Amino acid sequence: MRLYDQNIWGNMKPDQCIANRNGLIRGLIAKYDPDVCGFQECNPKTSRAGDTPIVALLEDAYEEVCPTLADRNFTPIFYHRERMRLLDGGWFLFDGKNDKNSKSVTWALLEERAGKQRCAVLSVHFWWKWESEEDTLQRRANAAQLVDFCRALRQEHGVPIFVMGDLNSGIGSHQGEDAYREMLRLGMQDARNLAKESTQMLTAHAYPILNAEGKYVDGGDPIKTLDYIFCYGELPTSVDSFRVLTEREALDSSDHCPLLLDVQL
């Protein structure tokens, strides 16, 4: 099974141009052909709107978990309809600070159509500000709430759980590493450390620039780590590869690089 995760930079003004960015993301997904995609900042007023809404670009191969919540869900999951079957799923907001009600969790209980193996996948986005100790505590609270939910999910279904998303915490970030360390302390395992092959840690970078032709270009090289894929509970049979995609299309599509994880259930 292949997982794709990316914060797609959708928390912008409604009149600000998405331009070619959703198309670049769709191109990356077509190239790498994941079974499951998770996004953060999939803003209903920007990423889901305009001439190239991300949902329309994916609809040829992917179904959205909880599509009726598209008007409020910033952290959606999409699964490949020919390879995966949705058994159950849901969405909830994190408690506490929550700008635009965008800091949330989408979850899906999925089954491979071919091998009938099951797993759960979550897309998450933690609180982002770093102005006070209260902000740090909010991210740690996000981690605790998330792990409590994963613990209950594991007890009910007994499947491997994959958590992917933007923690706003990590190497080089203004927010520090508290939330990431809290995830590890509470039992999450960073897929980077489990994979047989793993690329660089850094994931986030300078915003691409909207040029005179109306296209986003010149996204910077990664300078900090905010984005992760974790394993929780029963581990997959094999974690084969963890990659941070840094080709030009990826850098120009957002200020966060896509993550790619290959596992055998």
KEMI-782932 format. One record per residue (C-alpha): residue in one letter; x, y, z negated. Coordinates in steps of 0.2 Angstrom, whole numbers, padded with zeros to 4 digits, always signed. Example, Ala and Ser with C-alpha at 12.3 -4.5 7.8 and 13.67 -1.06 7.14 Angstrom:
BEGIN
A+0062-0022-0039
S+0068-0005-0036
***
This chain:
BEGIN
M+0000+0000+0000
R+0006+0017+0004
L+0001+0033-0006
Y+0003+0051+0001
D+0002+0066-0011
Q+0003+0085-0009
N-0002+0101-0016
I-0008+0109+0000
W-0007+0128-0006
G-0026+0132-0005
N-0028+0144-0019
M-0027+0159-0009
K-0039+0173-0004
P-0054+0167+0007
D-0049+0179+0021
Q-0031+0173+0021
C-0026+0163+0036
I-0023+0144+0034
A-0017+0145+0052
N-0008+0129+0057
R-0005+0122+0040
N-0019+0109+0039
G-0014+0103+0056
L+0004+0101+0050
I-0003+0090+0036
R-0014+0080+0047
G+0001+0077+0058
L+0011+0071+0044
I-0003+0059+0038
A-0004+0052+0056
K+0015+0050+0057
Y+0016+0041+0040
D-0001+0032+0040
P-0004+0031+0021
D-0018+0020+0014
V-0023+0033+0001
C-0020+0052+0001
G-0021+0064-0014
F-0022+0083-0013
Q-0021+0097-0025
E-0027+0115-0022
C-0039+0109-0009
N-0049+0125-0011
P-0067+0123-0004
K-0066+0142+0001
T-0050+0140+0011
S-0043+0122+0014
R-0060+0115+0017
A-0066+0130+0028
G-0062+0138+0044
D-0058+0131+0061
T-0047+0117+0055
P-0054+0111+0038
I-0044+0097+0031
V-0059+0085+0029
A-0063+0087+0047
L-0045+0083+0052
L-0045+0067+0042
E-0063+0060+0046
D-0057+0049+0060
A-0049+0037+0048
Y-0052+0043+0030
E-0066+0044+0018
E-0067+0056+0003
V-0070+0050-0014
C-0085+0059-0022
P-0089+0069-0006
T-0104+0077-0014
L-0092+0087-0025
A-0083+0095-0010
D-0089+0112-0015
R-0080+0111-0032
N-0066+0098-0031
F-0049+0105-0029
T-0040+0088-0032
P-0048+0076-0019
I-0043+0058-0014
F-0046+0051+0003
Y-0044+0032+0007
H-0042+0023+0024
R-0059+0016+0028
E-0052+0001+0038
R-0039-0004+0025
M-0047+0000+0008
R-0064-0002+0000
L-0070+0010-0014
L-0077+0001-0029
D-0080+0016-0040
G-0074+0033-0042
G-0077+0050-0051
W-0071+0067-0055
F-0069+0078-0070
L-0061+0095-0076
F-0048+0096-0089
D-0053+0104-0105
G-0046+0121-0110
K-0038+0134-0099
N-0044+0131-0081
D-0042+0145-0067
K-0055+0143-0054
N-0060+0126-0061
S-0046+0119-0051
K-0037+0109-0064
S-0045+0092-0063
V-0044+0074-0060
T-0051+0063-0046
W-0050+0045-0048
A-0054+0030-0037
L-0055+0011-0040
L-0050+0003-0024
E-0048-0014-0016
E-0037-0019-0001
R-0048-0026+0012
A-0035-0039+0018
G-0028-0045+0001
K-0042-0041-0011
Q-0029-0033-0023
R-0036-0019-0033
C-0029-0004-0041
A-0034+0014-0047
V-0027+0030-0040
L-0029+0047-0048
S-0025+0064-0041
V-0022+0077-0054
H-0017+0096-0056
F-0011+0103-0073
W-0012+0121-0080
W+0001+0132-0072
K+0005+0148-0082
W+0020+0150-0093
E+0017+0166-0102
S+0016+0159-0119
E+0018+0143-0130
E-0001+0141-0128
D+0002+0138-0110
T+0014+0124-0114
L+0002+0116-0126
Q-0011+0117-0113
R-0001+0106-0101
R+0003+0094-0115
A-0015+0093-0118
N-0018+0090-0100
A-0006+0075-0101
A-0015+0068-0117
Q-0032+0069-0109
L-0026+0061-0093
V-0018+0046-0102
D-0033+0044-0113
F-0043+0042-0098
C-0031+0030-0090
R-0030+0019-0105
A-0049+0017-0105
L-0048+0014-0086
R-0035+0000-0089
Q-0045-0008-0103
E-0061-0009-0092
H-0053-0015-0076
G-0035-0021-0080
V-0028-0015-0063
P-0012-0006-0059
I-0015+0013-0060
F-0006+0026-0050
V-0006+0045-0055
M-0001+0057-0042
G-0001+0076-0042
D+0006+0093-0048
L+0011+0094-0066
N+0018+0112-0065
S+0032+0105-0076
G+0049+0098-0072
I+0067+0102-0066
G+0070+0120-0062
S+0052+0126-0066
H+0047+0141-0076
Q+0035+0130-0085
G+0049+0119-0092
E+0048+0100-0094
D+0036+0098-0108
A+0022+0091-0099
Y+0033+0078-0089
R+0041+0073-0105
E+0024+0071-0113
M+0018+0059-0099
L+0033+0048-0101
R+0031+0048-0120
L+0013+0043-0118
G+0017+0028-0107
M+0018+0034-0090
Q+0032+0028-0079
D+0039+0039-0065
A+0039+0030-0049
R+0055+0038-0044
N+0064+0028-0057
L+0055+0011-0053
A+0058+0012-0034
K+0071+0001-0025
E+0074+0016-0014
S+0072+0034-0019
T+0075+0051-0012
Q+0078+0067-0020
M+0069+0074-0036
L+0065+0092-0030
T+0048+0095-0022
A+0043+0113-0023
H+0050+0128-0013
A+0047+0145-0006
Y+0030+0148+0003
P+0031+0147+0022
I+0029+0163+0031
L+0014+0168+0043
N+0023+0175+0058
A+0016+0187+0072
E+0009+0172+0082
G-0002+0167+0067
K+0008+0152+0063
Y+0016+0147+0047
V+0035+0144+0048
D+0051+0145+0038
G+0046+0135+0023
G+0061+0134+0011
D+0071+0120+0005
P+0065+0112-0012
I+0072+0120-0027
K+0062+0113-0042
T+0052+0098-0046
L+0033+0099-0050
D+0026+0084-0041
Y+0026+0066-0047
I+0018+0049-0044
F+0017+0039-0060
C+0013+0020-0063
Y+0003+0016-0079
G-0002-0001-0087
E+0001-0016-0076
L+0015-0013-0064
P+0013-0017-0045
T+0023-0033-0039
S+0036-0021-0031
V+0039-0003-0030
D+0048-0002-0014
S+0051+0016-0009
F+0048+0034-0016
R+0051+0048-0004
V+0050+0067-0004
L+0046+0072+0014
T+0057+0087+0019
E+0056+0088+0038
R+0051+0105+0045
E+0033+0101+0047
A+0032+0097+0029
L+0041+0113+0023
D+0030+0124+0034
S+0013+0115+0028
S+0014+0121+0010
D+0025+0127-0004
H+0025+0109-0010
C+0033+0094-0001
P+0023+0078+0002
L+0027+0063-0009
L+0026+0045-0001
L+0026+0029-0011
D+0026+0011-0005
V+0021-0002-0017
Q+0016-0021-0016
L+0001-0025-0027
***
